[in-house]
Amino acid sequence: MNEDKAKIVQWIQEHEEELIAFLKKLVQTASDNPAGDCLPIARVLEKQLSGLGYEQVSLLPVDEESVKANGMISMANVLATTEFGEGTNVVLNAHGDVVPPGLGWSVDPYGGEIVDGKMYGRGVAVSKSDIAAYTYAVLALKQVGAKLSGRVDLAFTFDEETGGEIGPRRLIDQGYIKPDQAIVAGFTYSAVNAHNGCLHFEIKTTGKSAHAALPHTGIDAIEATTKILQVLYDYRKILAEKKSQVPGIDFPTLNVGLISGGINTNVVPDECTIRVDRRLIPEEDFVRAESEFREMVHQAVSEIPGIKVEVEKILHAKSFGPVPEDTRLIQALDANWRSILQEDGELPVHGVPLYTDARHFFAAGIPTIMFGVGPKVLEEANGHRADENIRLSDLQAATKIVACTLYDLLVR
């Protein structure tokens, strides 16, 4: 580790209490999505960043029509720019919206309580800790700013749980950020360079109602839907035979997550609706996958007279990666990961089966990696579950690794 990096690391160690307090304030600010009333936390974060000395901080409200179309109540993006002169532009993106806490907590989900070296709270791992780490990594970088050239944008968004369309994608499409490279929220003990894509479908089956005493006079929508379900579950077994070549990603999946239909027990149901989640591995073509899905559904009920079937695509999240491991971004991250954590082996780089905001950067042709604060696996942090937590030692380590990686990318 050179003298500059040692100075960066020392600064982060000296400001550990402030870093923890910054994160605790975010955890204590509710930002559940749904319902998606996320303007308040955006304002809190804007104030925090300004208070830390960031000179170029922008609160970018999203218009009401777009917010409502995204299924939210209020939303704004927060952008903080730090310029060191001409050079590469690196964007650090993390989201501050969180899933609702649910049941089963042993502590206050909005308390930010610290127990045995861990901070607990909804969103502390996914991904408010990344906001804190990125914020303090850039502050640490300013200690050696005279030796750097380029620009770092902190792009903090609040719609990841509903797709990221009015968060990172909007910032990219409207030119608020123009990154050459991007680091997106992740975990500390590996870097993610790929993830699955996703298609959500709503299938509505319409028949004809009738009295339950005379079922033959109606057209049973639930009966028709059971045929569709059987075809889909058979298809799921076929999908399991398609293996991805990306480490960390196994095979495509299909899940029927919602079902509703019928009027009453004594009435032949004239409508039934299901919603389906279809995950795509990076090697799959989404156009082909969608066409195949629609054809299967219609074919399943083609021999039932009078049945009408509508298939609506309600979400398409593109796959991410794989980003080549020999990119400058991943190589710099690897070297600093080994240095800070004193690891002998290389930084593990792999894919994950979920989908994230990283896809928006990748779709724009931007070399992207997911790295941040957290354990080896999401389950260990209880992400999206009761008692979500992060180790404070991981918060420190990730902040140092990101700061030193930014140094390598920006140093003259």
Sine and cosine of phi, psi and omega as CSV:
sin_phi,cos_phi,sin_psi,cos_psi,sin_omega,cos_omega
0.00,0.00,0.81,-0.59,-0.02,-1.00
-0.98,0.21,0.06,-1.00,-0.08,-1.00
-0.89,0.46,-0.63,0.78,-0.01,-1.00
-0.90,0.43,-0.72,0.69,-0.01,-1.00
-0.91,0.41,-0.61,0.79,0.04,-1.00
-0.88,0.47,-0.60,0.80,0.03,-1.00
-0.92,0.39,-0.66,0.75,0.03,-1.00
-0.88,0.47,-0.74,0.67,-0.02,-1.00
-0.90,0.45,-0.67,0.74,0.00,-1.00
-0.89,0.46,-0.65,0.76,0.01,-1.00
-0.88,0.47,-0.68,0.74,0.00,-1.00
-0.90,0.44,-0.65,0.76,0.03,-1.00
-0.89,0.45,-0.63,0.77,-0.02,-1.00
-0.94,0.33,-0.37,0.93,-0.05,-1.00
-0.94,-0.34,0.42,0.91,-0.05,-1.00
-0.87,0.49,-0.70,0.71,-0.04,-1.00
-0.89,0.46,-0.62,0.78,0.04,-1.00
-0.92,0.40,-0.65,0.76,0.04,-1.00
-0.87,0.49,-0.70,0.71,0.00,-1.00
-0.91,0.42,-0.67,0.75,0.00,-1.00
-0.91,0.42,-0.61,0.79,0.05,-1.00
-0.86,0.51,-0.74,0.68,0.01,-1.00
-0.91,0.42,-0.67,0.74,-0.03,-1.00
-0.86,0.50,-0.64,0.77,0.03,-1.00
-0.88,0.47,-0.63,0.77,0.03,-1.00
-0.92,0.40,-0.68,0.73,-0.01,-1.00
-0.90,0.43,-0.57,0.82,-0.03,-1.00
-0.98,0.22,-0.12,0.99,0.04,-1.00
-0.98,-0.17,0.95,-0.32,-0.06,-1.00
-0.89,0.46,0.67,-0.74,0.01,-1.00
-0.50,-0.86,0.68,0.73,-0.05,-1.00
-0.89,0.46,0.68,-0.73,0.03,-1.00
-0.62,-0.78,0.97,-0.23,0.09,1.00
-0.95,0.31,0.36,-0.93,0.21,0.98
-0.99,0.16,-0.32,0.95,0.08,-1.00
1.00,0.06,0.60,0.80,0.11,-0.99
-1.00,-0.10,0.99,0.11,-0.23,-0.97
-0.94,-0.35,0.07,1.00,0.09,-1.00
-0.91,0.42,-0.63,0.78,0.01,-1.00
-0.84,0.54,-0.71,0.71,-0.02,-1.00
-0.94,0.33,-0.53,0.85,0.06,-1.00
-0.88,0.47,-0.65,0.76,0.02,-1.00
-0.92,0.38,-0.64,0.77,0.05,-1.00
-0.87,0.50,-0.71,0.71,-0.03,-1.00
-0.92,0.40,-0.65,0.76,0.05,-1.00
-0.84,0.55,-0.71,0.71,-0.01,-1.00
-0.91,0.42,-0.65,0.76,0.02,-1.00
-0.88,0.47,-0.72,0.69,-0.03,-1.00
-0.90,0.44,-0.68,0.73,0.04,-1.00
-0.89,0.46,-0.63,0.77,0.01,-1.00
-0.92,0.40,-0.40,0.92,0.03,-1.00
-1.00,0.08,-0.07,1.00,0.06,-1.00
0.98,-0.21,0.08,1.00,0.11,-0.99
-0.92,0.40,0.83,-0.56,-0.11,-0.99
-1.00,0.04,-0.51,0.86,-0.02,-1.00
-0.94,-0.34,0.99,0.11,0.00,-1.00
-0.90,-0.44,0.79,-0.61,-0.02,-1.00
-0.82,-0.57,0.75,-0.66,0.18,-0.98
-0.99,-0.14,0.88,-0.47,-0.12,-0.99
-0.91,-0.41,1.00,0.03,-0.01,-1.00
-0.89,0.45,0.56,-0.83,0.06,-1.00
-0.99,-0.16,0.66,-0.75,-0.06,-1.00
-0.87,0.49,0.51,-0.86,-0.12,-0.99
-0.85,0.53,-0.63,0.78,-0.03,-1.00
-0.89,0.45,-0.71,0.71,0.01,-1.00
-0.92,0.39,-0.62,0.78,0.02,-1.00
-0.88,0.47,-0.74,0.67,-0.01,-1.00
-0.91,0.42,-0.62,0.78,0.03,-1.00
-0.90,0.44,-0.41,0.91,0.02,-1.00
-1.00,-0.01,0.07,1.00,0.04,-1.00
0.98,0.22,0.42,0.91,-0.04,-1.00
-0.86,-0.50,0.15,-0.99,0.00,-1.00
-0.99,-0.12,-0.73,0.68,0.02,-1.00
-0.47,-0.88,0.46,-0.89,-0.09,-1.00
-0.32,-0.95,0.62,-0.79,0.17,-0.99
-0.54,-0.84,0.51,-0.86,0.12,-0.99
-0.99,-0.15,0.48,-0.88,0.01,-1.00
-0.87,-0.49,0.81,-0.59,-0.05,-1.00
-0.82,-0.57,0.80,-0.60,0.06,-1.00
-0.80,-0.60,0.86,-0.51,-0.10,-1.00
-0.95,-0.32,0.72,-0.70,0.09,-1.00
-0.82,-0.57,0.86,-0.51,-0.07,-1.00
-0.94,-0.34,0.72,-0.70,0.06,-1.00
-0.89,-0.45,0.24,0.97,-0.04,-1.00
0.93,-0.37,-0.19,-0.98,0.00,-1.00
-0.93,0.36,0.60,-0.80,0.02,-1.00
0.48,-0.88,-0.23,-0.97,-0.07,-1.00
-0.91,0.41,0.49,-0.87,0.03,-1.00
-0.93,-0.36,0.90,-0.44,0.03,-1.00
-0.95,-0.33,0.76,-0.66,0.05,-1.00
-0.94,-0.34,0.72,-0.70,0.11,-0.99
-0.94,-0.35,0.88,-0.48,-0.07,-1.00
-0.86,-0.51,0.78,-0.63,0.12,-0.99
-0.60,-0.80,0.39,-0.92,-0.06,-1.00
-0.93,-0.36,0.56,-0.83,-0.03,-1.00
-0.95,-0.32,-0.02,1.00,0.11,-0.99
-0.99,0.12,0.51,-0.86,-0.11,-0.99
-0.68,-0.73,0.35,-0.94,0.12,-0.99
-0.96,0.29,0.46,-0.89,0.04,-1.00
-0.84,0.54,0.47,-0.88,-0.13,-0.99
-0.92,0.40,-0.56,0.83,-0.05,-1.00
0.95,0.32,-0.25,-0.97,-0.09,-1.00
-0.98,-0.19,0.19,-0.98,0.17,-0.99
1.00,-0.09,0.17,0.99,-0.03,-1.00
-0.97,0.23,0.62,-0.79,0.10,-1.00
-1.00,-0.09,-0.18,0.98,0.03,-1.00
-0.73,-0.69,0.15,-0.99,0.07,-1.00
-0.92,0.38,0.87,-0.49,-0.03,-1.00
-0.90,0.45,-0.28,0.96,0.04,-1.00
-0.92,-0.39,0.37,0.93,-0.08,-1.00
-1.00,-0.04,-0.48,0.88,-0.09,-1.00
0.90,0.43,0.54,0.84,-0.05,-1.00
-0.94,0.35,0.56,-0.83,0.02,-1.00
-0.93,-0.37,0.86,-0.52,-0.02,-1.00
-0.72,-0.70,0.84,-0.54,0.05,-1.00
0.78,0.62,0.71,0.70,0.09,-1.00
0.98,0.18,0.16,0.99,0.02,-1.00
-0.84,-0.54,0.60,-0.80,0.15,-0.99
-0.98,-0.18,0.72,-0.69,-0.02,-1.00
-0.94,-0.33,0.55,-0.83,0.09,-1.00
0.39,-0.92,0.46,-0.89,0.03,-1.00
-0.91,0.41,0.80,-0.60,0.01,-1.00
1.00,0.05,-0.04,1.00,-0.05,-1.00
-0.90,0.44,-0.53,0.85,0.03,-1.00
-1.00,-0.09,-0.58,0.82,-0.09,-1.00
-0.82,-0.57,1.00,-0.02,-0.17,0.99
-0.67,-0.74,0.69,0.72,-0.04,-1.00
-0.92,0.39,-0.49,0.87,0.05,-1.00
-0.92,0.40,-0.51,0.86,0.05,-1.00
-0.93,0.36,-0.61,0.79,0.08,-1.00
-0.85,0.53,-0.72,0.69,-0.01,-1.00
-0.90,0.43,-0.72,0.69,-0.02,-1.00
-0.89,0.46,-0.71,0.70,0.00,-1.00
-0.90,0.44,-0.66,0.75,-0.01,-1.00
-0.87,0.50,-0.74,0.68,-0.05,-1.00
-0.98,0.20,-0.41,0.91,0.09,-1.00
-0.89,0.45,-0.68,0.73,0.00,-1.00
-0.95,0.33,-0.61,0.79,0.08,-1.00
-0.86,0.50,-0.67,0.74,0.02,-1.00
-0.90,0.43,-0.59,0.80,-0.02,-1.00
-0.88,0.47,-0.50,0.87,-0.02,-1.00
-0.91,0.42,-0.30,0.95,0.00,-1.00
-0.92,0.40,-0.37,0.93,0.02,-1.00
-0.81,-0.58,0.46,0.89,-0.11,-0.99
-0.84,0.54,-0.50,0.86,-0.04,-1.00
-0.90,0.43,-0.37,0.93,-0.03,-1.00
-0.99,-0.10,0.08,1.00,-0.10,-1.00
-0.94,-0.34,0.35,-0.94,0.05,-1.00
-0.58,-0.82,0.83,-0.56,-0.02,-1.00
0.68,-0.74,-0.31,-0.95,-0.10,-0.99
-0.57,-0.82,0.62,-0.79,0.09,-1.00
-0.84,-0.55,0.80,-0.61,0.07,-1.00
-0.94,-0.34,0.82,-0.58,0.21,-0.98
-1.00,0.02,0.91,-0.41,-0.01,-1.00
-0.92,-0.40,0.99,-0.16,-0.05,-1.00
-0.97,-0.26,0.83,-0.56,-0.15,-0.99
-0.82,-0.57,0.21,-0.98,-0.19,-0.98
-0.64,-0.77,0.61,0.80,0.02,-1.00
-0.63,-0.78,0.38,0.93,-0.02,-1.00
-0.88,0.48,-0.61,0.79,-0.05,-1.00
-0.93,0.36,-0.24,0.97,0.06,-1.00
-0.89,-0.46,0.28,0.96,0.18,-0.98
0.89,-0.46,-0.28,0.96,0.04,-1.00
0.97,0.23,0.18,0.98,-0.08,-1.00
-0.94,0.35,-0.58,0.81,-0.02,-1.00
-0.97,-0.23,0.13,0.99,0.09,-1.00
-0.97,-0.24,-0.96,-0.26,-0.06,-1.00
-0.87,0.49,-0.64,0.77,-0.01,-1.00
-0.89,0.45,-0.66,0.75,0.02,-1.00
-0.89,0.46,-0.68,0.73,0.01,-1.00
-0.88,0.48,-0.62,0.78,0.02,-1.00
-0.95,0.31,-0.77,0.64,-0.08,-1.00
-0.89,0.46,-0.59,0.81,-0.05,-1.00
-1.00,-0.03,0.07,1.00,0.12,-0.99
0.98,0.20,0.24,0.97,0.06,-1.00
-0.92,0.39,-0.55,0.84,0.09,-1.00
-0.80,-0.60,0.61,-0.79,0.01,-1.00
-0.70,-0.71,0.91,0.40,-0.15,-0.99
-0.96,0.28,0.55,-0.84,0.20,-0.98
-1.00,0.01,-0.43,0.90,0.01,-1.00
-0.50,-0.87,0.44,-0.90,-0.03,-1.00
-0.63,-0.78,0.64,-0.77,0.17,-0.98
-0.90,-0.44,0.80,-0.60,-0.08,-1.00
-0.87,-0.50,0.46,-0.89,-0.09,-1.00
-0.69,0.72,0.70,-0.71,0.00,-1.00
-0.35,-0.94,-0.54,-0.84,-0.01,-1.00
-0.80,-0.60,0.13,-0.99,-0.23,-0.97
-1.00,0.03,-0.43,0.90,-0.18,-0.98
-0.98,-0.21,0.17,0.99,0.13,-0.99
-0.25,-0.97,0.29,-0.96,0.09,-1.00
-0.90,-0.43,0.64,-0.77,-0.02,-1.00
-0.97,-0.23,0.82,-0.57,-0.03,-1.00
-0.90,-0.44,0.16,0.99,0.00,-1.00
-0.25,-0.97,0.46,-0.89,0.17,-0.99
-0.43,-0.90,0.25,-0.97,-0.02,-1.00
-0.92,0.39,0.35,-0.94,0.22,-0.97
-0.99,-0.12,0.07,-1.00,-0.06,-1.00
-0.49,-0.87,0.65,-0.76,0.15,-0.99
-0.85,-0.53,0.77,-0.63,0.13,-0.99
-0.94,-0.35,0.75,-0.66,0.02,-1.00
-0.83,-0.55,0.56,-0.83,0.21,-0.98
-0.92,-0.39,0.81,-0.58,-0.01,-1.00
-0.93,-0.37,0.88,-0.47,0.00,-1.00
-0.93,-0.38,0.85,-0.52,0.01,-1.00
-0.96,-0.29,0.81,-0.59,-0.04,-1.00
-0.87,-0.50,0.79,-0.61,0.03,-1.00
-0.84,-0.55,-0.78,-0.62,-0.03,-1.00
-0.53,-0.85,0.78,-0.62,-0.02,-1.00
-0.96,0.26,0.39,-0.92,0.04,-1.00
-0.29,-0.96,0.23,-0.97,0.05,-1.00
-0.94,0.34,0.64,-0.77,-0.03,-1.00
-0.89,0.45,-0.35,0.94,0.05,-1.00
-0.96,0.27,-0.30,0.95,0.00,-1.00
-0.76,-0.65,0.87,0.49,-0.12,-0.99
-0.88,0.47,-0.44,0.90,-0.02,-1.00
-0.93,0.38,-0.23,0.97,0.01,-1.00
-1.00,0.02,-0.07,1.00,0.04,-1.00
-0.92,-0.38,-0.02,-1.00,0.08,-1.00
-0.81,-0.59,0.94,-0.34,-0.20,-0.98
-0.98,0.20,0.95,-0.32,-0.02,-1.00
-0.94,0.35,-0.56,0.83,0.02,-1.00
-0.94,0.35,-0.62,0.78,0.06,-1.00
-0.87,0.49,-0.68,0.73,0.03,-1.00
-0.90,0.44,-0.63,0.78,-0.01,-1.00
-0.91,0.41,-0.55,0.83,0.03,-1.00
-0.89,0.45,-0.55,0.83,0.06,-1.00
-0.92,0.40,-0.65,0.76,0.05,-1.00
-0.90,0.44,-0.68,0.73,0.00,-1.00
-0.87,0.48,-0.67,0.74,-0.01,-1.00
-0.89,0.46,-0.66,0.75,0.04,-1.00
-0.89,0.45,-0.68,0.74,-0.02,-1.00
-0.91,0.42,-0.65,0.76,0.00,-1.00
-0.94,0.34,-0.53,0.85,0.11,-0.99
-0.92,0.39,-0.63,0.78,0.01,-1.00
-0.90,0.43,-0.59,0.81,0.02,-1.00
-0.85,0.52,-0.61,0.79,0.03,-1.00
-0.91,0.41,-0.58,0.81,0.03,-1.00
-0.93,0.36,-0.64,0.77,0.01,-1.00
-0.86,0.50,-0.57,0.82,-0.04,-1.00
-0.90,0.44,-0.26,0.97,0.01,-1.00
-1.00,0.06,-0.18,0.98,0.03,-1.00
-1.00,0.02,0.95,-0.33,-0.07,-1.00
-0.99,-0.16,0.73,-0.68,0.07,-1.00
-0.98,0.19,0.52,-0.86,0.06,-1.00
-1.00,-0.01,-0.05,1.00,-0.02,-1.00
-1.00,0.07,0.86,-0.52,0.04,-1.00
-0.82,0.57,0.71,-0.71,0.01,-1.00
1.00,-0.09,-0.25,0.97,0.03,-1.00
-0.90,-0.43,0.75,-0.66,-0.12,-0.99
-0.99,-0.13,-0.98,0.18,-0.07,-1.00
-0.53,-0.85,0.26,-0.97,0.03,-1.00
-0.91,0.41,0.48,-0.88,0.00,-1.00
-0.76,-0.65,0.26,-0.97,0.06,-1.00
-0.59,-0.80,0.71,-0.70,0.00,-1.00
-0.65,-0.76,0.76,-0.65,0.14,-0.99
-1.00,-0.04,0.94,-0.34,-0.15,-0.99
-0.98,-0.19,-0.37,0.93,-0.03,-1.00
-0.64,-0.77,0.56,-0.83,0.08,-1.00
-0.51,-0.86,0.68,-0.73,0.06,-1.00
-0.47,-0.88,0.53,-0.85,0.02,-1.00
0.10,-1.00,0.25,-0.97,0.05,-1.00
1.00,0.01,0.29,-0.96,-0.01,-1.00
-0.94,-0.35,-0.74,0.67,-0.01,-1.00
-0.33,-0.94,0.20,-0.98,-0.05,-1.00
-0.88,0.48,-0.55,0.84,-0.08,-1.00
-0.99,-0.16,0.40,0.91,0.01,-1.00
-0.77,-0.64,0.73,-0.68,0.12,-0.99
-0.90,0.44,0.84,-0.54,-0.09,-1.00
-0.93,0.37,0.76,-0.64,0.00,-1.00
-0.99,-0.14,-0.15,0.99,0.05,-1.00
-0.60,-0.80,0.54,-0.84,0.12,-0.99
-0.49,-0.87,0.71,-0.70,-0.04,-1.00
-0.79,-0.61,0.69,-0.72,0.10,-1.00
-0.77,-0.64,0.43,-0.90,0.10,-0.99
-0.85,-0.52,0.68,-0.73,-0.14,-0.99
-0.82,-0.58,0.70,-0.71,0.08,-1.00
-0.96,-0.27,0.87,-0.49,0.01,-1.00
-0.87,-0.49,0.94,-0.33,0.01,-1.00
-1.00,0.02,0.70,-0.72,-0.03,-1.00
-0.92,-0.38,0.74,-0.68,0.11,-0.99
-0.96,0.28,0.37,-0.93,-0.07,-1.00
-0.83,0.55,-0.45,0.89,-0.03,-1.00
-0.97,0.24,-0.24,0.97,-0.07,-1.00
-0.99,0.13,0.52,-0.85,0.09,-1.00
-1.00,-0.08,0.85,-0.52,-0.12,-0.99
-0.93,0.37,-0.51,0.86,0.01,-1.00
-0.90,0.44,-0.70,0.71,0.02,-1.00
-0.92,0.40,-0.66,0.75,0.00,-1.00
-0.90,0.44,-0.66,0.75,0.01,-1.00
-0.92,0.40,-0.70,0.72,0.01,-1.00
-0.88,0.48,-0.68,0.74,0.02,-1.00
-0.89,0.46,-0.66,0.75,0.00,-1.00
-0.89,0.45,-0.76,0.65,-0.03,-1.00
-0.88,0.48,-0.66,0.75,-0.01,-1.00
-0.90,0.44,-0.65,0.76,0.02,-1.00
-0.88,0.48,-0.70,0.71,-0.05,-1.00
-0.89,0.45,-0.74,0.67,-0.03,-1.00
-0.92,0.38,-0.60,0.80,0.01,-1.00
-0.92,0.40,-0.54,0.84,-0.05,-1.00
-0.88,0.48,-0.50,0.86,-0.06,-1.00
-0.88,-0.47,0.27,0.96,-0.09,-1.00
-0.90,0.43,-0.38,0.93,-0.05,-1.00
-0.98,-0.19,0.17,0.99,0.05,-1.00
-0.99,-0.15,0.93,-0.36,-0.04,-1.00
-0.89,0.46,0.70,-0.71,0.13,-0.99
1.00,0.09,-0.08,1.00,-0.01,-1.00
-1.00,0.10,0.70,-0.71,0.07,-1.00
-0.92,-0.40,0.72,-0.69,-0.01,-1.00
-0.81,-0.59,0.76,-0.65,0.08,-1.00
-0.87,-0.49,0.75,-0.67,0.04,-1.00
-0.89,-0.46,0.91,-0.41,-0.01,-1.00
-0.93,-0.38,0.79,-0.61,0.09,-1.00
-0.99,0.13,0.85,-0.52,-0.07,-1.00
-0.93,-0.36,-0.15,0.99,0.08,-1.00
-0.38,-0.93,0.67,-0.74,0.18,-0.98
-0.70,-0.72,0.95,-0.32,0.08,-1.00
-0.95,-0.30,0.88,-0.47,-0.05,-1.00
-0.94,0.34,0.41,-0.91,0.10,-1.00
-0.93,0.37,0.31,-0.95,0.04,-1.00
-0.85,-0.53,0.78,-0.62,0.12,-0.99
0.98,0.18,-0.29,-0.96,0.07,1.00
-0.98,0.20,0.66,-0.76,0.09,-1.00
-0.99,0.13,0.78,-0.63,-0.03,-1.00
-0.83,0.55,0.65,-0.76,-0.06,-1.00
-0.96,0.27,-0.22,0.98,0.00,-1.00
-1.00,-0.03,0.17,0.99,0.07,-1.00
-0.91,0.41,0.45,-0.89,-0.02,-1.00
-0.86,0.51,-0.60,0.80,-0.03,-1.00
-0.88,0.48,-0.75,0.66,-0.02,-1.00
-0.93,0.36,-0.61,0.79,0.01,-1.00
-0.90,0.43,-0.66,0.75,0.03,-1.00
-0.92,0.40,-0.67,0.74,0.02,-1.00
-0.88,0.47,-0.68,0.74,0.00,-1.00
-0.87,0.49,-0.73,0.68,-0.04,-1.00
-0.89,0.46,-0.66,0.75,-0.03,-1.00
-0.97,0.24,-0.52,0.86,0.08,-1.00
-0.88,0.48,-0.72,0.69,0.00,-1.00
-0.92,0.40,-0.60,0.80,-0.02,-1.00
-0.93,0.36,-0.74,0.67,-0.07,-1.00
-0.94,0.33,-0.69,0.73,-0.03,-1.00
-1.00,0.04,-0.07,1.00,-0.02,-1.00
0.81,0.58,0.75,0.67,0.03,-1.00
-1.00,-0.09,0.61,-0.79,0.04,-1.00
-0.99,0.13,-0.62,0.79,-0.04,-1.00
-0.99,0.12,0.11,-0.99,0.01,-1.00
-0.98,0.21,0.39,-0.92,0.10,-1.00
-0.87,0.48,0.84,-0.54,0.06,-1.00
-0.90,0.44,0.74,-0.67,0.03,-1.00
-0.82,-0.57,0.82,-0.57,-0.08,-1.00
-0.39,-0.92,0.07,-1.00,0.07,-1.00
-0.99,-0.17,0.17,-0.98,0.06,-1.00
-0.71,-0.70,0.43,-0.90,-0.08,-1.00
-0.99,0.17,-0.22,0.98,0.01,-1.00
-1.00,0.10,0.03,-1.00,0.08,-1.00
-0.83,-0.55,0.49,-0.87,-0.14,-0.99
-0.62,-0.79,-0.02,-1.00,0.05,-1.00
-0.94,0.35,-0.24,0.97,0.01,-1.00
-0.84,0.54,-0.48,0.88,-0.06,-1.00
-0.89,0.46,-0.51,0.86,-0.02,-1.00
-0.92,0.39,-0.61,0.80,0.04,-1.00
-0.95,0.32,-0.69,0.72,0.00,-1.00
-0.88,0.47,-0.65,0.76,0.00,-1.00
-0.89,0.46,-0.45,0.89,0.02,-1.00
-1.00,0.03,0.14,0.99,0.05,-1.00
0.99,0.17,0.39,0.92,-0.07,-1.00
-0.98,-0.20,0.84,-0.54,0.09,-1.00
-0.83,0.55,0.82,-0.57,-0.18,-0.98
-0.68,-0.74,0.59,-0.81,0.10,-1.00
-0.64,-0.76,0.55,-0.84,0.07,-1.00
-0.98,-0.18,0.87,-0.49,0.00,-1.00
-0.39,-0.92,0.67,-0.75,-0.01,-1.00
-0.13,-0.99,-0.70,-0.71,-0.12,-0.99
-0.96,-0.28,0.77,-0.64,0.09,-1.00
0.48,-0.88,0.08,-1.00,-0.08,-1.00
-0.99,0.14,-0.22,-0.98,-0.03,-1.00
-0.95,0.31,-0.54,0.84,0.00,-1.00
-0.72,-0.69,0.51,-0.86,-0.04,-1.00
-0.86,0.51,-0.58,0.81,-0.05,-1.00
-0.88,0.48,-0.55,0.84,-0.01,-1.00
-0.91,0.42,-0.52,0.86,0.02,-1.00
-1.00,0.03,-0.05,1.00,-0.07,-1.00
0.84,0.54,0.59,0.80,0.04,-1.00
-0.85,0.52,0.75,-0.66,-0.02,-1.00
0.91,0.41,0.25,0.97,0.03,-1.00
-0.78,-0.62,0.08,-1.00,0.05,-1.00
-0.90,0.43,0.51,-0.86,0.03,-1.00
0.87,0.49,0.64,0.77,0.12,-0.99
-0.84,0.54,0.65,-0.76,-0.07,-1.00
-0.39,-0.92,0.30,-0.96,0.18,-0.98
-0.68,-0.73,0.48,-0.88,0.12,-0.99
-0.98,0.20,0.73,-0.69,0.01,-1.00
-0.90,0.43,-0.46,0.89,0.06,-1.00
-0.91,0.41,-0.56,0.83,0.06,-1.00
-0.94,0.34,-0.58,0.82,0.07,-1.00
-0.86,0.51,-0.72,0.70,0.03,-1.00
-0.89,0.46,-0.75,0.66,-0.07,-1.00
-0.88,0.47,-0.72,0.69,-0.03,-1.00
-0.90,0.44,-0.63,0.77,0.02,-1.00
-0.88,0.48,-0.69,0.73,0.02,-1.00
-0.91,0.42,-0.70,0.72,-0.04,-1.00
-0.90,0.43,-0.71,0.71,0.00,-1.00
-0.90,0.43,-0.69,0.73,-0.01,-1.00
-0.88,0.48,-0.70,0.71,-0.01,-1.00
-0.93,0.36,-0.54,0.84,0.06,-1.00
-0.92,0.38,-0.68,0.73,0.07,-1.00
-0.87,0.50,-0.64,0.77,0.04,-1.00
-0.84,0.55,-0.75,0.67,-0.02,-1.00
-0.89,0.45,-0.56,0.83,-0.02,-1.00
-0.97,0.24,-0.42,0.91,-0.12,-0.99
-0.94,-0.34,-0.26,0.97,-0.09,-1.00
-0.89,0.46,0.62,-0.79,-0.06,-1.00
-0.96,0.27,0.00,0.00,0.00,0.00
